[in-house]
């Protein structure tokens, strides 16, 4: 399928992302960017631009897609329901609370305690179901059929993609000279929205754990396929397959996918803390892990943007 046909057939484009941004911008934070010398992070080359989306409401970029869904779709008396590895659920719970909408969130047992507590703190009804995201999703779908609650999919829904794409619009006004943008991938909502906004203007590089490589496998197969899920970032980057709606966009506009090990992710978390005092969850550190581990090697003058997309972790415990 040609790029032109992808753009024509997909409603996920720059115009619709800009319209979504205008709708939700009063409800989401304009998160900051910082420029960091590569040497400060143990790297060589041009300075890196970090987009600190972990400072977004509910601790991740997911708030953008949550508000896009709740503000552009009709919500009935049964409220909304969502299945999540944790971050999406926290974001939907937060958005629902701000907009006065009942929310029921389904998470698998692998969801981190930090994310489970955030969902509870935001006032949603929480259901822990199964070991993996797919188990929670199946129970959520049954709940929606029983109650009529409006489903808010974590990644395979137009409104979700549009909401996540607003991050690209925002970043473009903050860092206009980026050659490459590193994007962590789970089910593909974030990279799909960002690739749709970019339309090839910036090189988009996906980053996945070696143990959860849904987009890497899909690009190799030419279609979304099921993969095994594991690793320390499985609660945020552990989708069994990428979304059908994002895949044509990714095939057209994603340059490549870099795979990272759990050890590289742990190292990236440590470097972010030691160098910048940034506490990132494993999925939020994956993009830096690709640079530190060498699975993506930029040119010496290449201007690279790194999304630090989530910070919901118990790595730092302030309760003691």
CORWO-V224843 format. One record per pair of residues at least 4 apart in sequence whose C-alpha atoms are under 8 Angstrom apart, sorted by sequence separation. I is the first residue (numbers start at 1). GAP is how many residues later the second one is. D is the distance in whole Angstrom. If there is no record, write none. Layout:
# CORWO-V224843
I,GAP,D
I,GAP,D
This chain:
# CORWO-V224843
1,4,6
2,4,6
3,4,6
4,4,6
5,4,6
6,4,6
7,4,8
12,4,6
13,4,6
14,4,6
15,4,6
16,4,6
17,4,6
18,4,6
19,4,6
20,4,6
21,4,5
24,4,7
25,4,7
36,4,7
37,4,7
38,4,7
39,4,5
52,4,8
55,4,6
56,4,5
57,4,8
58,4,8
61,4,8
62,4,6
63,4,6
64,4,6
65,4,6
66,4,6
67,4,6
68,4,6
69,4,6
70,4,7
75,4,6
84,4,5
85,4,7
86,4,6
87,4,6
88,4,6
89,4,6
90,4,6
91,4,6
92,4,6
93,4,6
94,4,6
95,4,6
96,4,6
97,4,6
107,4,6
111,4,7
112,4,6
113,4,6
114,4,6
115,4,6
116,4,6
117,4,6
118,4,6
119,4,7
120,4,6
131,4,7
132,4,7
133,4,6
134,4,6
135,4,7
136,4,6
137,4,6
138,4,6
139,4,6
140,4,6
141,4,6
142,4,6
143,4,6
144,4,5
145,4,8
153,4,6
156,4,7
157,4,6
158,4,6
159,4,6
160,4,6
161,4,6
162,4,7
163,4,8
164,4,8
165,4,7
166,4,6
167,4,6
168,4,6
169,4,7
170,4,7
171,4,6
172,4,5
185,4,8
188,4,6
189,4,6
190,4,6
191,4,6
192,4,6
193,4,6
194,4,6
195,4,6
198,4,6
200,4,8
208,4,7
209,4,6
213,4,6
214,4,6
215,4,6
216,4,6
217,4,6
218,4,6
219,4,7
221,4,7
230,4,5
233,4,6
234,4,4
242,4,8
243,4,6
244,4,8
245,4,8
246,4,6
247,4,6
248,4,6
249,4,6
250,4,5
260,4,6
261,4,6
262,4,6
263,4,6
264,4,6
265,4,6
266,4,6
267,4,6
268,4,6
269,4,6
270,4,6
271,4,6
272,4,5
273,4,4
280,4,5
281,4,6
282,4,6
285,4,6
286,4,6
287,4,7
288,4,6
289,4,6
290,4,6
291,4,7
298,4,6
1,5,7
7,5,8
11,5,7
12,5,7
36,5,8
38,5,5
39,5,6
54,5,5
55,5,7
56,5,6
58,5,7
70,5,7
75,5,7
83,5,8
84,5,5
96,5,5
97,5,7
111,5,7
119,5,6
120,5,7
130,5,5
143,5,8
144,5,5
152,5,8
155,5,6
156,5,7
171,5,8
185,5,7
195,5,7
208,5,6
218,5,5
219,5,8
229,5,7
233,5,7
234,5,8
242,5,7
249,5,8
260,5,7
271,5,8
272,5,6
273,5,5
280,5,6
290,5,5
291,5,5
7,6,7
38,6,5
39,6,8
53,6,8
54,6,5
57,6,6
82,6,8
83,6,7
96,6,6
120,6,7
129,6,6
130,6,6
143,6,8
144,6,7
154,6,7
155,6,7
184,6,8
185,6,7
208,6,8
218,6,4
272,6,5
273,6,6
290,6,6
291,6,6
298,6,8
38,7,6
53,7,6
54,7,7
56,7,7
82,7,6
96,7,6
119,7,7
129,7,5
144,7,7
153,7,7
183,7,8
184,7,7
208,7,8
217,7,8
218,7,6
272,7,7
273,7,8
38,8,6
53,8,6
128,8,7
152,8,8
183,8,6
208,8,8
217,8,7
230,8,7
272,8,7
37,9,7
38,9,5
107,9,8
195,9,7
215,9,7
229,9,5
37,10,4
38,10,6
82,10,7
93,10,6
116,10,8
129,10,7
141,10,8
214,10,8
217,10,7
229,10,7
269,10,7
36,11,5
37,11,6
92,11,7
93,11,8
214,11,7
229,11,6
269,11,6
35,12,6
36,12,5
93,12,7
214,12,7
228,12,7
269,12,7
35,13,6
36,13,6
191,13,8
214,13,6
227,13,5
269,13,7
272,13,8
35,14,4
36,14,7
105,14,8
213,14,7
226,14,5
227,14,6
34,15,6
35,15,6
191,15,7
212,15,7
226,15,5
33,16,7
34,16,5
80,16,8
89,16,6
212,16,6
213,16,8
225,16,6
266,16,7
269,16,6
33,17,5
34,17,7
89,17,7
211,17,7
212,17,5
224,17,6
225,17,8
265,17,6
268,17,6
33,18,4
34,18,8
89,18,8
211,18,6
212,18,6
224,18,6
265,18,8
268,18,7
288,18,7
32,19,6
33,19,6
105,19,7
107,19,8
109,19,6
211,19,5
212,19,7
224,19,7
287,19,6
31,20,7
32,20,6
104,20,6
105,20,6
106,20,6
107,20,6
108,20,5
109,20,7
211,20,5
224,20,7
265,20,6
268,20,6
287,20,7
31,21,6
32,21,8
80,21,7
82,21,8
84,21,7
86,21,6
103,21,5
104,21,5
105,21,5
106,21,5
107,21,5
108,21,5
109,21,6
110,21,6
181,21,7
183,21,7
185,21,6
210,21,8
265,21,6
268,21,5
287,21,7
31,22,6
66,22,8
79,22,6
80,22,6
81,22,6
82,22,7
83,22,6
84,22,6
85,22,6
102,22,7
103,22,6
104,22,6
105,22,6
106,22,6
107,22,6
108,22,5
109,22,5
110,22,7
180,22,6
181,22,6
182,22,6
183,22,6
184,22,6
185,22,6
186,22,7
209,22,7
212,22,7
264,22,8
267,22,7
79,23,5
80,23,5
81,23,5
82,23,5
83,23,5
84,23,5
85,23,6
104,23,8
106,23,7
108,23,5
109,23,7
179,23,5
180,23,4
181,23,5
182,23,5
183,23,5
184,23,5
185,23,6
218,23,8
224,23,7
265,23,8
284,23,7
285,23,6
31,24,6
78,24,7
79,24,6
80,24,6
81,24,6
82,24,6
83,24,6
84,24,8
108,24,5
178,24,7
179,24,6
180,24,6
181,24,6
182,24,6
183,24,6
184,24,6
209,24,7
218,24,7
223,24,7
265,24,5
268,24,7
284,24,5
285,24,8
31,25,6
62,25,7
63,25,7
66,25,6
67,25,8
70,25,8
79,25,8
81,25,8
85,25,7
86,25,6
90,25,7
94,25,8
97,25,6
108,25,6
164,25,7
165,25,7
168,25,8
180,25,7
182,25,7
212,25,7
214,25,7
264,25,5
267,25,8
284,25,5
29,26,8
30,26,8
62,26,5
66,26,5
70,26,7
75,26,8
85,26,5
86,26,7
90,26,8
93,26,6
97,26,7
107,26,7
164,26,5
168,26,5
186,26,8
212,26,6
214,26,6
215,26,7
260,26,7
264,26,7
283,26,7
284,26,4
29,27,6
60,27,7
97,27,8
108,27,7
165,27,8
166,27,8
167,27,7
187,27,7
188,27,7
212,27,7
214,27,5
215,27,6
283,27,7
284,27,6
28,28,7
29,28,7
59,28,7
63,28,5
67,28,6
87,28,6
90,28,6
94,28,5
108,28,5
161,28,5
165,28,4
166,28,8
169,28,7
186,28,7
187,28,8
209,28,8
212,28,8
214,28,6
264,28,7
280,28,7
28,29,7
58,29,8
62,29,6
63,29,7
66,29,6
86,29,5
90,29,5
93,29,6
107,29,5
160,29,7
161,29,7
164,29,5
165,29,5
168,29,6
186,29,8
208,29,7
218,29,8
233,29,8
260,29,6
264,29,6
281,29,6
86,30,7
89,30,6
93,30,7
106,30,5
163,30,7
164,30,7
165,30,8
168,30,7
185,30,7
232,30,6
260,30,6
280,30,6
281,30,5
60,31,8
63,31,8
93,31,5
106,31,7
156,31,8
161,31,6
162,31,6
165,31,7
166,31,8
231,31,6
259,31,7
280,31,4
281,31,6
58,32,6
59,32,8
63,32,7
90,32,7
155,32,6
156,32,8
161,32,5
165,32,6
219,32,7
258,32,6
279,32,6
280,32,7
281,32,5
58,33,5
86,33,8
106,33,7
154,33,8
155,33,6
156,33,7
260,33,7
280,33,7
57,34,7
106,34,6
155,34,4
279,34,8
281,34,8
28,35,7
105,35,8
154,35,7
155,35,8
260,35,7
28,36,7
58,36,6
259,36,6
279,36,7
57,37,8
258,37,6
279,37,8
258,38,6
24,40,7
27,40,7
216,41,6
215,42,7
24,43,6
24,44,6
23,45,8
213,46,8
237,46,6
24,47,7
85,47,8
236,47,6
20,48,7
23,48,8
85,48,6
206,48,7
233,48,8
84,49,6
204,49,7
205,49,6
206,49,8
208,49,7
210,49,5
233,49,5
83,50,7
186,50,6
187,50,7
203,50,8
204,50,5
205,50,6
206,50,6
207,50,5
208,50,6
209,50,5
210,50,5
211,50,8
232,50,7
233,50,5
186,51,4
187,51,8
203,51,7
204,51,6
205,51,5
206,51,4
207,51,5
208,51,5
209,51,5
210,51,6
84,52,7
185,52,6
186,52,6
187,52,5
203,52,6
204,52,7
205,52,6
206,52,6
207,52,6
208,52,6
209,52,6
210,52,8
83,53,6
84,53,7
184,53,8
186,53,5
187,53,8
193,53,8
196,53,6
200,53,6
205,53,7
207,53,7
209,53,7
83,54,5
187,54,6
188,54,6
189,54,8
192,54,5
195,54,7
199,54,6
82,55,8
187,55,4
188,55,6
192,55,7
195,55,7
198,55,8
186,56,7
187,56,6
83,57,6
189,57,7
192,57,6
196,57,8
82,58,6
188,58,6
192,58,6
195,58,6
81,59,7
188,59,8
191,59,7
195,59,7
58,60,7
92,60,8
81,62,8
81,63,7
88,66,6
81,68,6
78,69,6
80,69,5
81,69,6
82,69,6
83,69,8
78,70,6
79,70,5
80,70,5
81,70,5
82,70,5
83,70,7
84,70,7
78,71,5
79,71,6
80,71,6
81,71,6
82,71,6
83,71,7
76,72,8
77,72,8
78,72,8
80,72,7
82,72,7
76,73,7
75,74,8
76,74,7
75,75,6
209,77,8
208,78,7
207,79,7
207,80,6
69,83,7
207,83,7
161,85,8
66,86,7
156,86,8
72,87,8
156,87,5
158,87,7
155,88,6
156,88,7
157,88,7
156,89,6
69,90,5
156,90,7
68,91,6
69,91,6
68,92,7
65,94,7
66,94,7
68,94,7
69,94,8
65,95,4
68,95,5
64,96,8
65,96,7
67,96,7
65,97,7
66,97,7
65,98,4
64,99,5
65,99,5
184,99,7
64,100,6
184,100,7
62,102,7
64,102,7
133,102,8
184,102,6
61,103,7
64,103,8
184,103,6
183,104,6
133,105,8
134,105,8
182,105,6
61,106,8
133,106,7
134,106,7
133,107,8
51,120,8
180,122,7
182,122,7
112,123,7
179,123,6
180,123,6
181,123,6
182,123,6
183,123,7
184,123,8
110,124,8
111,124,5
178,124,8
179,124,5
180,124,5
181,124,5
182,124,5
183,124,6
110,125,6
178,125,5
179,125,6
180,125,6
181,125,6
182,125,6
184,125,8
49,126,8
177,126,7
178,126,6
179,126,8
181,126,8
178,127,6
30,140,7
33,141,7
20,142,6
21,142,7
20,143,6
17,145,5
21,145,6
12,146,7
16,146,7
17,146,7
20,146,7
11,147,8
17,148,6
18,148,7
12,149,7
17,149,6
85,149,8
86,149,7
87,149,7
12,150,6
85,150,5
86,150,7
18,151,7
85,151,6
17,152,8
85,153,8
17,180,7
12,181,7
14,182,7
13,183,5
14,183,5
12,184,6
13,184,6
14,184,8
115,197,6
114,198,6
115,198,7
114,199,5
113,200,8
114,200,6
112,201,7
113,201,7
87,223,8
87,225,7
54,226,7
41,230,6
54,230,7
41,231,8
41,234,7
40,235,7
6,242,6
7,242,8
6,243,7
6,246,7
43,248,8
61,248,6
3,249,6
43,249,7
60,249,6
61,249,7
2,250,8
42,250,8
60,250,4
59,251,6
60,251,7
59,252,5
60,252,8
45,253,8
59,253,6
45,254,7
46,254,6
49,254,8
51,254,7
53,254,7
54,254,6
45,255,4
46,255,5
48,255,7
49,255,6
50,255,6
51,255,6
52,255,7
53,255,6
54,255,5
55,255,8
44,256,7
45,256,6
46,256,6
47,256,7
48,256,5
49,256,5
50,256,5
51,256,5
52,256,5
53,256,5
54,256,4
55,256,8
45,257,8
46,257,6
47,257,8
48,257,6
49,257,6
50,257,6
51,257,6
52,257,7
53,257,7
54,257,5
46,258,8
48,258,7
50,258,7
51,258,8
54,258,8
